[in-house]
Amino acid sequence: MADSIIYGTGGHARVLAAGLNLNAPPILGYFDDRITQPFIQGLPILQYDPHVFPDAEVLIGIGNNEIRRAIAARVQHKSGVFIHPQAIVAPDVIIGPGSVILAGAVIQTGVILGAHVIVNANVTIDHDAVLGDFCSIYPNAYVGGGAKIGSGVTIAACTAVERLATIPGVFEEDWSISMDFSSSS
């Protein structure tokens, strides 16, 4: 992973920063639309500018799916992917750009995660499940094997999604999954 910039400064951004600081390349700073302080732990907080740290990868540290989607649409930096060192991810899992997998998550074989998906702490996603772009799976949730979760869906904490279940997306593109994961969106 390249050097990182985190977009956002709230709770999810700070959790992401703590994970990145464990063993990833350095965080160069933060972008935020509402700057209330100049620094977090000595790192600058700046308005978004595509010319600032142009080679860094951006991770959007915003938990709200709609806001994360709007920010992703205007960010010109390449989107990074973060997998916490204490997460377990099968080697054949497909992970879209901008996705974040936090501590204790287990993602089994054959899973596809769209772009900018958040898999929170202690989530289990069983084999062959598909999660659309901009989904958020809250802590301690379980997604059953073969389940299909549409774009923009939030799965609440401690929720179980049955095996082979289908949950329609909330955004107009519904099943849009960014299969070209080499792009910078």
Secondary structure, DSSP 8 states (H G I E B T S, - for coil): ---EEEE--SHHHHHHHHHHHHHSS-EEEEE-SS-SSSEETTEEEE---TTSSTTSEEEE----HHHHHHHHHH--S-B--EE-TT-EE-TT-EE-TT-EE-TT-EE-TT-EE-TT-EE-TT-EE-TT-EE-TT-EE-TT-EE-TT-EE-TT-EE-TT-EE-TT-EE--SSTTTT-----TTS--
